[in-house]
Amino acid sequence: MNHLAVTMAHGRTVTPPRSGEDRLATITTALTGGPSALTAADADGLAEIATELRPVFGASDRIGAAAAQLNDLLIRHRAVPNLHGHPDQPPVLAFHRPDATLVDAWAADAGTAIAMVIGVGQSARLGACQAGNCSLVFFDSTRNASRRFCDLSCQNRAKASAYRARRANSSS
Ligand SMILES: [Zn+2]
């Protein structure tokens, strides 16, 4: 999601890849050892899903709308619990049909994982960076779900701008 669907990161404008070929290169780099059968058209499909899932992060105050959007995505990509596996190995629980396309499988699995987080009352853990000009997202694993920034550089940037704002106020 951060590689495909974000246009502001750490205070700077970033340009996510726009063509299938560029998206493919980005995905291949991000997922080392990831699926090698991915095509540029698949990469376009994954970028679309990333763009669709991005607003569900940082949405705990408008969770109804996020849930409706997520439900719609799960239906469109035919998410369904399914035990996958080779005959000689214990089955693994997946959330797509065995014959699902790669894009449907990815959408169904990622969408279900996010839906589970929301469904157990933990939507606050689907974090979006609160620093200015940054829309990176993250999974907040802190004990009380109190993380506000994507990383230390954004935390420092937000602290500095809060300090500047306070100083500007007190000198006026
Ligand atoms: Zn950030």
Boltz pocket constraint, residues with backbone or C-beta under 6 A from the ligand:
constraints:
  - pocket:
      binder: B
      contacts: [[A, 9], [A, 10], [A, 129], [A, 130], [A, 131], [A, 134], [A, 135], [A, 136], [A, 149], [A, 150], [A, 151], [A, 154]]
      max_distance: 6.0
